[in-house]
């Protein structure tokens, strides 16, 4: 059985669908999780989907992924721009890492333009709304295949 792909979500993403819908859209995080689970099944993958507002919890999940996952998709939300601790945890992982942002962070305030996570991500999806998670998952399926050949 293939190892799961971890999909991790940072602070305030629990409010997806209610929070600034003009930026983040009207889908909830539960909707995103459901589409990821559906797509993963189609792709022959399994996913473990988590969200936390706490930096330490995201770091602990990255450590767990290090032992148990075949790849990791992360939307670190505001921690993207602040967290060296999340970057260091990701640097300790050997599998593909894809960074997702619902909005195009480069079209927004200057403080969102820099991402610590991008310095170690294998791929970045930004500005495609919640569809970005599915795009990353599709790419993960081919990356994971390529690594196991
Ligand atoms: C989500 C957030 O919560 C912001 O802090 C980031 C990101 C952008 C997103 O687009 O998914 O700056």
Backbone and ligand atoms as CSV (ligand in chain L), in Angstrom:
chain,resi,resn,atom,element,x,y,z
A,1,UNK,N,N,0.853,-1.208,0.000
A,1,UNK,CA,C,0.000,0.000,0.000
A,1,UNK,C,C,0.886,1.255,0.000
A,2,UNK,N,N,0.539,2.208,-0.907
A,2,UNK,CA,C,1.328,3.443,-1.000
A,2,UNK,C,C,1.171,4.273,0.272
A,3,UNK,N,N,2.240,4.948,0.609
A,3,UNK,CA,C,2.183,5.851,1.759
A,3,UNK,C,C,1.270,7.038,1.427
A,4,UNK,N,N,0.656,7.664,2.409
A,4,UNK,CA,C,-0.223,8.804,2.124
A,4,UNK,C,C,0.538,10.074,1.732
A,5,UNK,N,N,-0.185,10.950,1.030
A,5,UNK,CA,C,0.300,12.316,0.803
A,5,UNK,C,C,-0.298,13.150,1.933
A,6,UNK,N,N,0.543,13.863,2.656
A,6,UNK,CA,C,0.038,14.756,3.696
A,6,UNK,C,C,-0.333,16.097,3.051
A,7,UNK,N,N,-1.491,16.630,3.402
A,7,UNK,CA,C,-1.898,17.968,2.951
A,7,UNK,C,C,-2.119,18.812,4.201
A,8,UNK,N,N,-1.236,19.778,4.398
A,8,UNK,CA,C,-1.254,20.565,5.633
A,8,UNK,C,C,-1.669,22.009,5.358
A,9,UNK,N,N,-2.460,22.533,6.253
A,9,UNK,CA,C,-3.008,23.883,6.111
A,9,UNK,C,C,-2.760,24.698,7.364
A,10,UNK,N,N,-2.310,25.927,7.153
A,10,UNK,CA,C,-1.953,26.794,8.269
A,10,UNK,C,C,-3.095,27.655,8.785
A,11,UNK,N,N,-2.724,28.685,9.538
A,11,UNK,CA,C,-3.677,29.484,10.300
A,11,UNK,C,C,-4.751,30.170,9.463
A,12,UNK,N,N,-5.931,30.190,10.028
A,12,UNK,CA,C,-7.117,30.874,9.488
A,12,UNK,C,C,-7.764,30.137,8.311
A,13,UNK,N,N,-7.128,29.071,7.848
A,13,UNK,CA,C,-7.740,28.338,6.724
A,13,UNK,C,C,-8.953,27.528,7.185
A,14,UNK,N,N,-9.131,27.383,8.497
A,14,UNK,CA,C,-10.371,26.796,9.014
A,14,UNK,C,C,-11.567,27.705,8.704
A,15,UNK,N,N,-11.278,28.971,8.410
A,15,UNK,CA,C,-12.367,29.919,8.103
A,15,UNK,C,C,-12.638,30.043,6.609
A,16,UNK,N,N,-12.013,29.176,5.832
A,16,UNK,CA,C,-12.190,29.223,4.383
A,16,UNK,C,C,-13.682,29.166,4.037
A,17,UNK,N,N,-14.092,30.030,3.093
A,17,UNK,CA,C,-15.518,30.087,2.719
A,17,UNK,C,C,-16.235,31.215,3.426
A,18,UNK,N,N,-15.701,31.585,4.620
A,18,UNK,CA,C,-16.335,32.676,5.380
A,18,UNK,C,C,-15.434,33.899,5.381
A,19,UNK,N,N,-14.137,33.653,5.306
A,19,UNK,CA,C,-13.152,34.708,5.474
A,19,UNK,C,C,-12.776,35.303,4.116
A,20,UNK,N,N,-12.909,36.613,3.965
A,20,UNK,CA,C,-12.530,37.328,2.741
A,20,UNK,C,C,-12.830,36.494,1.476
A,21,UNK,N,N,-14.094,36.175,1.240
A,21,UNK,CA,C,-14.423,35.292,0.097
A,21,UNK,C,C,-14.004,35.881,-1.248
A,22,UNK,N,N,-13.875,37.210,-1.311
A,22,UNK,CA,C,-13.445,37.833,-2.577
A,22,UNK,C,C,-11.990,37.462,-2.886
A,23,UNK,N,N,-11.235,37.053,-1.866
A,23,UNK,CA,C,-9.840,36.629,-2.079
A,23,UNK,C,C,-9.741,35.100,-2.087
A,24,UNK,N,N,-10.395,34.472,-1.112
A,24,UNK,CA,C,-10.172,33.031,-0.907
A,24,UNK,C,C,-11.313,32.148,-1.435
A,25,UNK,N,N,-12.390,32.772,-1.954
A,25,UNK,CA,C,-13.474,31.994,-2.546
A,25,UNK,C,C,-14.508,31.525,-1.534
A,26,UNK,N,N,-15.476,30.767,-2.000
A,26,UNK,CA,C,-16.608,30.404,-1.145
A,26,UNK,C,C,-16.569,28.940,-0.700
A,27,UNK,N,N,-15.623,28.170,-1.219
A,27,UNK,CA,C,-15.512,26.775,-0.782
A,27,UNK,C,C,-14.971,26.721,0.641
A,28,UNK,N,N,-15.455,25.765,1.409
A,28,UNK,CA,C,-14.924,25.592,2.766
A,28,UNK,C,C,-13.728,24.629,2.714
A,29,UNK,N,N,-13.009,24.555,3.834
A,29,UNK,CA,C,-11.865,23.629,3.879
A,29,UNK,C,C,-12.364,22.177,3.811
A,30,UNK,N,N,-13.556,21.940,4.346
A,30,UNK,CA,C,-14.144,20.589,4.253
A,30,UNK,C,C,-14.420,20.248,2.787
A,31,UNK,N,N,-14.858,21.238,1.998
A,31,UNK,CA,C,-15.061,21.009,0.554
A,31,UNK,C,C,-13.722,20.653,-0.107
A,32,UNK,N,N,-12.683,21.394,0.244
A,32,UNK,CA,C,-11.357,21.150,-0.344
A,32,UNK,C,C,-10.887,19.745,0.026
A,33,UNK,N,N,-11.074,19.394,1.288
A,33,UNK,CA,C,-10.657,18.051,1.730
A,33,UNK,C,C,-11.408,16.984,0.942
A,34,UNK,N,N,-12.728,17.177,0.783
A,34,UNK,CA,C,-13.534,16.180,0.060
A,34,UNK,C,C,-13.045,16.049,-1.382
A,35,UNK,N,N,-12.755,17.172,-2.062
A,35,UNK,CA,C,-12.283,17.029,-3.450
A,35,UNK,C,C,-10.913,16.391,-3.511
A,36,UNK,N,N,-10.063,16.662,-2.522
A,36,UNK,CA,C,-8.732,16.033,-2.519
A,36,UNK,C,C,-8.851,14.523,-2.298
A,37,UNK,N,N,-9.734,14.125,-1.388
A,37,UNK,CA,C,-9.911,12.691,-1.114
A,37,UNK,C,C,-10.436,11.999,-2.370
A,38,UNK,N,N,-11.419,12.634,-3.035
A,38,UNK,CA,C,-12.007,12.079,-4.272
A,38,UNK,C,C,-10.937,11.932,-5.344
A,39,UNK,N,N,-10.168,13.007,-5.564
A,39,UNK,CA,C,-9.152,12.980,-6.617
A,39,UNK,C,C,-8.048,11.976,-6.283
A,40,UNK,N,N,-7.659,11.930,-5.023
A,40,UNK,CA,C,-6.604,10.999,-4.613
A,40,UNK,C,C,-7.005,9.570,-4.964
A,41,UNK,N,N,-8.249,9.241,-4.702
A,41,UNK,CA,C,-8.754,7.902,-5.018
A,41,UNK,C,C,-8.581,7.592,-6.498
A,42,UNK,N,N,-8.976,8.593,-7.329
A,42,UNK,CA,C,-8.840,8.467,-8.792
A,42,UNK,C,C,-7.389,8.238,-9.193
A,43,UNK,N,N,-6.484,8.885,-8.483
A,43,UNK,CA,C,-5.060,8.845,-8.825
A,43,UNK,C,C,-4.329,7.669,-8.177
A,44,UNK,N,N,-5.057,6.922,-7.369
A,44,UNK,CA,C,-4.434,5.792,-6.684
A,44,UNK,C,C,-3.593,6.215,-5.486
A,45,UNK,N,N,-3.948,7.355,-4.910
A,45,UNK,CA,C,-3.221,7.853,-3.730
A,45,UNK,C,C,-4.166,7.897,-2.528
A,46,UNK,N,N,-3.593,8.047,-1.348
A,46,UNK,CA,C,-4.416,8.377,-0.183
A,46,UNK,C,C,-3.873,9.679,0.399
A,47,UNK,N,N,-4.753,10.406,1.083
A,47,UNK,CA,C,-4.300,11.676,1.665
A,47,UNK,C,C,-4.598,11.725,3.161
A,48,UNK,N,N,-3.745,12.446,3.867
A,48,UNK,CA,C,-4.034,12.805,5.252
A,48,UNK,C,C,-4.081,14.330,5.295
A,49,UNK,N,N,-5.245,14.852,5.610
A,49,UNK,CA,C,-5.526,16.282,5.473
A,49,UNK,C,C,-5.653,16.908,6.860
A,50,UNK,N,N,-4.874,17.959,7.135
A,50,UNK,CA,C,-4.915,18.591,8.459
A,50,UNK,C,C,-4.898,20.108,8.342
A,51,UNK,N,N,-5.441,20.755,9.347
A,51,UNK,CA,C,-5.327,22.222,9.465
A,51,UNK,C,C,-5.046,22.575,10.912
A,52,UNK,N,N,-4.165,23.548,11.122
A,52,UNK,CA,C,-3.974,24.055,12.483
A,52,UNK,C,C,-3.615,25.538,12.453
A,53,UNK,N,N,-4.002,26.201,13.536
A,53,UNK,CA,C,-3.618,27.599,13.710
A,53,UNK,C,C,-2.306,27.711,14.482
A,54,UNK,N,N,-1.756,26.567,14.897
A,54,UNK,CA,C,-0.557,26.565,15.741
A,54,UNK,C,C,0.666,26.077,14.964
A,55,UNK,N,N,1.704,26.864,15.009
A,55,UNK,CA,C,2.938,26.543,14.271
A,55,UNK,C,C,3.517,25.198,14.716
A,56,UNK,N,N,3.535,24.961,16.052
A,56,UNK,CA,C,4.160,23.711,16.538
A,56,UNK,C,C,3.439,22.482,15.999
A,57,UNK,N,N,2.110,22.605,15.855
A,57,UNK,CA,C,1.321,21.462,15.379
A,57,UNK,C,C,1.682,21.135,13.922
A,58,UNK,N,N,1.872,22.175,13.125
A,58,UNK,CA,C,2.243,21.956,11.714
A,58,UNK,C,C,3.632,21.320,11.647
A,59,UNK,N,N,4.531,21.785,12.495
A,59,UNK,CA,C,5.883,21.197,12.544
A,59,UNK,C,C,5.793,19.724,12.955
A,60,UNK,N,N,4.978,19.422,13.960
A,60,UNK,CA,C,4.827,18.020,14.393
A,60,UNK,C,C,4.269,17.156,13.260
A,61,UNK,N,N,3.323,17.696,12.489
A,61,UNK,CA,C,2.779,16.914,11.356
A,61,UNK,C,C,3.837,16.718,10.273
A,62,UNK,N,N,4.697,17.712,10.067
A,62,UNK,CA,C,5.779,17.550,9.077
A,62,UNK,C,C,6.723,16.437,9.549
A,63,UNK,N,N,7.013,16.399,10.852
A,63,UNK,CA,C,7.868,15.331,11.391
A,63,UNK,C,C,7.209,13.962,11.198
A,64,UNK,N,N,5.883,13.924,11.406
A,64,UNK,CA,C,5.142,12.675,11.204
A,64,UNK,C,C,5.214,12.268,9.724
A,65,UNK,N,N,5.019,13.253,8.845
A,65,UNK,CA,C,5.060,12.997,7.399
A,65,UNK,C,C,6.420,12.432,7.008
A,66,UNK,N,N,7.464,12.948,7.609
A,66,UNK,CA,C,8.837,12.511,7.345
A,66,UNK,C,C,8.974,10.997,7.478
A,67,UNK,N,N,8.248,10.442,8.438
A,67,UNK,CA,C,8.300,8.996,8.690
A,67,UNK,C,C,7.282,8.246,7.842
A,68,UNK,N,N,6.145,8.886,7.556
A,68,UNK,CA,C,5.001,8.100,7.057
A,68,UNK,C,C,4.510,8.461,5.667
A,69,UNK,N,N,4.920,9.608,5.113
A,69,UNK,CA,C,4.299,10.078,3.861
A,69,UNK,C,C,5.181,9.817,2.648
A,70,UNK,N,N,4.546,9.861,1.455
A,70,UNK,CA,C,5.328,9.781,0.211
A,70,UNK,C,C,5.496,11.172,-0.398
A,71,UNK,N,N,4.789,12.157,0.127
A,71,UNK,CA,C,4.900,13.518,-0.385
A,71,UNK,C,C,4.084,14.454,0.481
A,72,UNK,N,N,4.318,15.752,0.332
A,72,UNK,CA,C,3.636,16.712,1.184
A,72,UNK,C,C,3.203,17.943,0.390
A,73,UNK,N,N,1.942,18.309,0.583
A,73,UNK,CA,C,1.403,19.538,-0.010
A,73,UNK,C,C,1.085,20.455,1.159
A,74,UNK,N,N,1.573,21.675,1.105
A,74,UNK,CA,C,1.363,22.558,2.250
A,74,UNK,C,C,0.926,23.949,1.820
A,75,UNK,N,N,-0.149,24.415,2.458
A,75,UNK,CA,C,-0.492,25.837,2.390
A,75,UNK,C,C,-0.215,26.384,3.789
A,76,UNK,N,N,0.957,26.970,3.986
A,76,UNK,CA,C,1.314,27.415,5.336
A,76,UNK,C,C,0.590,28.697,5.745
A,77,UNK,N,N,-0.235,29.257,4.828
A,77,UNK,CA,C,-0.968,30.510,5.091
A,77,UNK,C,C,0.020,31.573,5.580
A,78,UNK,N,N,-0.298,32.298,6.646
A,78,UNK,CA,C,0.575,33.408,7.056
A,78,UNK,C,C,1.968,32.930,7.491
A,79,UNK,N,N,2.084,31.666,7.916
A,79,UNK,CA,C,3.418,31.156,8.309
A,79,UNK,C,C,4.376,31.086,7.116
A,80,UNK,N,N,3.821,31.110,5.896
A,80,UNK,CA,C,4.639,31.174,4.676
A,80,UNK,C,C,5.701,32.267,4.800
A,81,UNK,N,N,5.241,33.412,5.322
A,81,UNK,CA,C,6.044,34.624,5.276
A,81,UNK,C,C,6.874,34.845,6.543
A,82,UNK,N,N,6.687,33.962,7.517
A,82,UNK,CA,C,7.335,34.214,8.816
A,82,UNK,C,C,8.144,33.044,9.373
A,83,UNK,N,N,7.845,31.817,8.933
A,83,UNK,CA,C,8.305,30.681,9.733
A,83,UNK,C,C,9.573,29.975,9.229
A,84,UNK,N,N,10.679,30.299,9.857
A,84,UNK,CA,C,11.927,29.579,9.592
A,84,UNK,C,C,11.814,28.173,10.193
A,85,UNK,N,N,11.032,28.042,11.263
A,85,UNK,CA,C,10.871,26.733,11.911
A,85,UNK,C,C,10.166,25.747,10.977
A,86,UNK,N,N,9.165,26.196,10.244
A,86,UNK,CA,C,8.494,25.310,9.274
A,86,UNK,C,C,9.447,25.004,8.127
A,87,UNK,N,N,10.183,25.996,7.667
A,87,UNK,CA,C,11.179,25.754,6.613
A,87,UNK,C,C,12.177,24.682,7.061
A,88,UNK,N,N,12.703,24.802,8.264
A,88,UNK,CA,C,13.691,23.826,8.753
A,88,UNK,C,C,13.099,22.422,8.826
A,89,UNK,N,N,11.840,22.322,9.261
A,89,UNK,CA,C,11.181,21.003,9.329
A,89,UNK,C,C,11.065,20.426,7.921
A,90,UNK,N,N,10.704,21.251,6.951
A,90,UNK,CA,C,10.552,20.771,5.561
A,90,UNK,C,C,11.889,20.342,4.985
A,91,UNK,N,N,12.946,21.053,5.380
A,91,UNK,CA,C,14.286,20.713,4.874
A,91,UNK,C,C,14.743,19.336,5.333
A,92,UNK,N,N,14.112,18.835,6.391
A,92,UNK,CA,C,14.478,17.502,6.907
A,92,UNK,C,C,13.722,16.384,6.184
A,93,UNK,N,N,12.919,16.735,5.171
A,93,UNK,CA,C,12.110,15.737,4.452
A,93,UNK,C,C,12.749,15.412,3.107
A,94,UNK,N,N,12.624,14.133,2.699
A,94,UNK,CA,C,13.289,13.706,1.460
A,94,UNK,C,C,12.319,13.577,0.286
A,95,UNK,N,N,11.013,13.706,0.537
A,95,UNK,CA,C,10.018,13.502,-0.536
A,95,UNK,C,C,9.645,14.835,-1.205
A,96,UNK,N,N,8.855,14.764,-2.318
A,96,UNK,CA,C,8.434,16.002,-2.981
A,96,UNK,C,C,7.555,16.885,-2.084
A,97,UNK,N,N,7.822,18.165,-2.129
A,97,UNK,CA,C,7.064,19.151,-1.343
A,97,UNK,C,C,6.495,20.193,-2.303
A,98,UNK,N,N,5.182,20.353,-2.278
A,98,UNK,CA,C,4.534,21.374,-3.107
A,98,UNK,C,C,3.853,22.390,-2.210
A,99,UNK,N,N,4.063,23.650,-2.538
A,99,UNK,CA,C,3.485,24.755,-1.770
A,99,UNK,C,C,2.267,25.273,-2.527
A,100,UNK,N,N,1.168,25.446,-1.809
A,100,UNK,CA,C,-0.060,25.940,-2.438
A,100,UNK,C,C,-0.495,27.234,-1.768
A,101,UNK,N,N,-0.871,28.200,-2.589
A,101,UNK,CA,C,-1.561,29.406,-2.096
A,101,UNK,C,C,-2.806,29.595,-2.923
A,102,UNK,N,N,-3.897,29.828,-2.245
A,102,UNK,CA,C,-5.173,30.022,-2.939
A,102,UNK,C,C,-5.114,31.310,-3.765
A,103,UNK,N,N,-4.578,32.349,-3.157
A,103,UNK,CA,C,-4.461,33.641,-3.851
A,103,UNK,C,C,-3.076,33.749,-4.492
A,104,UNK,N,N,-2.948,34.710,-5.409
A,104,UNK,CA,C,-1.630,34.987,-5.983
A,104,UNK,C,C,-0.902,35.947,-5.043
A,105,UNK,N,N,-0.031,35.397,-4.207
A,105,UNK,CA,C,0.622,36.197,-3.158
A,105,UNK,C,C,1.470,37.329,-3.753
A,106,UNK,N,N,1.881,37.172,-5.004
A,106,UNK,CA,C,2.736,38.195,-5.626
A,106,UNK,C,C,1.951,39.397,-6.132
A,107,UNK,N,N,0.629,39.248,-6.188
A,107,UNK,CA,C,-0.231,40.355,-6.629
A,107,UNK,C,C,-0.747,41.139,-5.423
A,108,UNK,N,N,-0.379,40.688,-4.229
A,108,UNK,CA,C,-0.940,41.260,-3.000
A,108,UNK,C,C,0.090,42.134,-2.288
A,109,UNK,N,N,-0.121,42.389,-1.008
A,109,UNK,CA,C,0.772,43.279,-0.251
A,109,UNK,C,C,2.217,42.765,-0.323
A,110,UNK,N,N,3.163,43.709,-0.256
A,110,UNK,CA,C,4.589,43.365,-0.374
A,110,UNK,C,C,5.013,42.319,0.659
A,111,UNK,N,N,4.428,42.372,1.885
A,111,UNK,CA,C,4.876,41.427,2.918
A,111,UNK,C,C,4.494,39.987,2.588
A,112,UNK,N,N,3.609,39.795,1.596
A,112,UNK,CA,C,3.253,38.422,1.193
A,112,UNK,C,C,4.127,37.907,0.053
A,113,UNK,N,N,4.999,38.770,-0.474
A,113,UNK,CA,C,5.765,38.361,-1.659
A,113,UNK,C,C,6.876,37.372,-1.323
A,114,UNK,N,N,7.372,37.436,-0.087
A,114,UNK,CA,C,8.448,36.516,0.268
A,114,UNK,C,C,7.897,35.271,0.956
A,115,UNK,N,N,8.359,34.109,0.499
A,115,UNK,CA,C,7.975,32.844,1.131
A,115,UNK,C,C,9.224,32.094,1.559
A,116,UNK,N,N,9.334,31.812,2.861
A,116,UNK,CA,C,10.438,30.947,3.334
A,116,UNK,C,C,10.306,29.552,2.742
A,117,UNK,N,N,9.046,29.083,2.662
A,117,UNK,CA,C,8.785,27.717,2.211
A,117,UNK,C,C,9.222,27.508,0.755
A,118,UNK,N,N,9.062,28.546,-0.077
A,118,UNK,CA,C,9.442,28.430,-1.503
A,118,UNK,C,C,10.913,28.096,-1.685
A,119,UNK,N,N,11.745,28.427,-0.694
A,119,UNK,CA,C,13.173,28.161,-0.846
A,119,UNK,C,C,13.489,26.668,-0.775
A,120,UNK,N,N,12.495,25.869,-0.366
A,120,UNK,CA,C,12.744,24.418,-0.390
A,120,UNK,C,C,11.645,23.625,-1.095
A,121,UNK,N,N,10.591,24.314,-1.571
A,121,UNK,CA,C,9.500,23.587,-2.247
A,121,UNK,C,C,9.953,23.145,-3.634
A,122,UNK,N,N,9.464,21.969,-4.065
A,122,UNK,CA,C,9.771,21.493,-5.421
A,122,UNK,C,C,8.861,22.153,-6.443
A,123,UNK,N,N,7.707,22.619,-6.010
A,123,UNK,CA,C,6.777,23.284,-6.912
A,123,UNK,C,C,5.865,24.195,-6.126
A,124,UNK,N,N,5.349,25.213,-6.813
A,124,UNK,CA,C,4.467,26.189,-6.154
A,124,UNK,C,C,3.244,26.424,-7.039
A,125,UNK,N,N,2.079,26.434,-6.420
A,125,UNK,CA,C,0.845,26.787,-7.128
A,125,UNK,C,C,0.250,27.973,-6.382
A,126,UNK,N,N,-0.013,29.057,-7.088
A,126,UNK,CA,C,-0.594,30.233,-6.426
A,126,UNK,C,C,-1.551,30.933,-7.370
A,127,UNK,N,N,-2.688,31.350,-6.824
A,127,UNK,CA,C,-3.593,32.186,-7.601
A,127,UNK,C,C,-4.653,31.430,-8.375
A,128,UNK,N,N,-4.729,30.118,-8.185
A,128,UNK,CA,C,-5.739,29.329,-8.899
A,128,UNK,C,C,-6.907,28.957,-7.987
A,129,UNK,N,N,-7.052,29.688,-6.898
A,129,UNK,CA,C,-8.135,29.384,-5.963
A,129,UNK,C,C,-7.909,28.025,-5.319
A,130,UNK,N,N,-8.988,27.455,-4.820
A,130,UNK,CA,C,-8.863,26.169,-4.124
A,130,UNK,C,C,-8.532,25.030,-5.097
A,131,UNK,N,N,-8.704,25.286,-6.387
A,131,UNK,CA,C,-8.319,24.296,-7.409
A,131,UNK,C,C,-6.820,23.986,-7.349
A,132,UNK,N,N,-6.056,24.904,-6.779
A,132,UNK,CA,C,-4.613,24.719,-6.671
A,132,UNK,C,C,-4.237,23.436,-5.929
A,133,UNK,N,N,-5.069,23.055,-4.947
A,133,UNK,CA,C,-4.775,21.818,-4.193
A,133,UNK,C,C,-4.837,20.612,-5.123
A,134,UNK,N,N,-5.873,20.613,-5.997
A,134,UNK,CA,C,-6.017,19.477,-6.920
A,134,UNK,C,C,-4.887,19.463,-7.940
A,135,UNK,N,N,-4.473,20.656,-8.381
A,135,UNK,CA,C,-3.363,20.734,-9.337
A,135,UNK,C,C,-2.101,20.132,-8.709
A,136,UNK,N,N,-1.871,20.497,-7.459
A,136,UNK,CA,C,-0.679,19.991,-6.761
A,136,UNK,C,C,-0.768,18.471,-6.582
A,137,UNK,N,N,-1.965,17.995,-6.274
A,137,UNK,CA,C,-2.148,16.559,-6.053
A,137,UNK,C,C,-1.924,15.773,-7.344
A,138,UNK,N,N,-2.422,16.305,-8.466
A,138,UNK,CA,C,-2.190,15.641,-9.766
A,138,UNK,C,C,-0.695,15.537,-10.039
A,139,UNK,N,N,0.000,16.633,-9.784
A,139,UNK,CA,C,1.449,16.627,-10.021
A,139,UNK,C,C,2.156,15.671,-9.056
A,140,UNK,N,N,1.622,15.599,-7.826
A,140,UNK,CA,C,2.213,14.697,-6.830
A,140,UNK,C,C,2.134,13.256,-7.327
A,141,UNK,N,N,1.020,12.905,-7.969
A,141,UNK,CA,C,0.855,11.528,-8.453
A,141,UNK,C,C,1.976,11.189,-9.427
A,142,UNK,N,N,2.330,12.109,-10.324
A,142,UNK,CA,C,3.394,11.799,-11.286
A,142,UNK,C,C,4.763,11.854,-10.612
A,143,UNK,N,N,4.962,12.767,-9.678
A,143,UNK,CA,C,6.262,12.856,-8.988
A,143,UNK,C,C,6.527,11.612,-8.160
A,144,UNK,N,N,5.503,11.136,-7.473
A,144,UNK,CA,C,5.664,9.959,-6.625
A,144,UNK,C,C,5.949,8.748,-7.505
A,145,UNK,N,N,5.237,8.627,-8.649
A,145,UNK,CA,C,5.482,7.546,-9.604
A,145,UNK,C,C,6.919,7.574,-10.083
A,146,UNK,N,N,7.375,8.759,-10.493
A,146,UNK,CA,C,8.728,8.911,-11.035
A,146,UNK,C,C,9.762,8.480,-10.002
A,147,UNK,N,N,9.508,8.778,-8.729
A,147,UNK,CA,C,10.487,8.426,-7.688
A,147,UNK,C,C,10.520,6.938,-7.395
A,148,UNK,N,N,9.402,6.239,-7.676
A,148,UNK,CA,C,9.376,4.812,-7.341
A,148,UNK,C,C,9.811,3.944,-8.520
A,149,UNK,N,N,10.041,4.560,-9.701
A,149,UNK,CA,C,10.486,3.788,-10.874
A,149,UNK,C,C,11.952,3.420,-10.703
L,1,LIG,C1,C,-3.394,32.254,2.822
L,1,LIG,C2,C,-3.212,33.109,3.863
L,1,LIG,O1,O,-3.903,32.955,4.993
L,1,LIG,C3,C,-2.312,34.262,3.765
L,1,LIG,O2,O,-1.722,34.590,5.008
L,1,LIG,C4,C,-1.238,34.082,2.711
L,1,LIG,C5,C,-2.541,32.287,1.612
L,1,LIG,C6,C,-1.849,33.609,1.399
L,1,LIG,C7,C,-3.302,31.784,0.395
L,1,LIG,O3,O,-3.425,32.485,-0.605
L,1,LIG,O4,O,-3.760,30.630,0.430
L,1,LIG,O5,O,-0.543,35.289,2.526
